[in-house]
Amino acid sequence: MDNCIQHLTIYEVLNAIWKEARIFGMNLEETKRFAEIFSEIVKRMKVLEIKNLESVLSIAVKTGLSFYDSSYIALAAELNLELVTEDGKLREKASNIVRVSSLEEVLNR
């Protein structure tokens, strides 16, 4: 399965766009344009949702990661997907459970 994202990622990216606008004064038109570009990207991806919340909780307890972070690991494990993240702590903890890479590692393949 290629080009997948968790549904939470949509909120995470749009929140980052909002934050960029708020902190650095990006105007509304620029903000909307970034959101439109991201929306076009999402249309080309399969948006995945967590179904096994018990698995997420189990991973959170075992790893000490937040439920939020653990949801990414659980989804990757459930669907046998590689987890791509720039979060070093998440990469380290997830590497014992699923295949993990940074974005740079993926782009350099």
Secondary structure as GFF3:
##gff-version 3
##sequence-region A 1 109
A	DSSP	beta_strand	4	6	.	.	.	ID=ss1
A	DSSP	alpha_helix	7	24	.	.	.	ID=ss2
A	DSSP	alpha_helix	28	43	.	.	.	ID=ss3
A	DSSP	beta_strand	46	48	.	.	.	ID=ss4
A	DSSP	alpha_helix	53	63	.	.	.	ID=ss5
A	DSSP	alpha_helix	67	79	.	.	.	ID=ss6
A	DSSP	beta_strand	83	84	.	.	.	ID=ss7
A	DSSP	alpha_helix	88	94	.	.	.	ID=ss8
A	DSSP	beta_strand	100	101	.	.	.	ID=ss9
A	DSSP	alpha_helix	103	107	.	.	.	ID=ss10
###
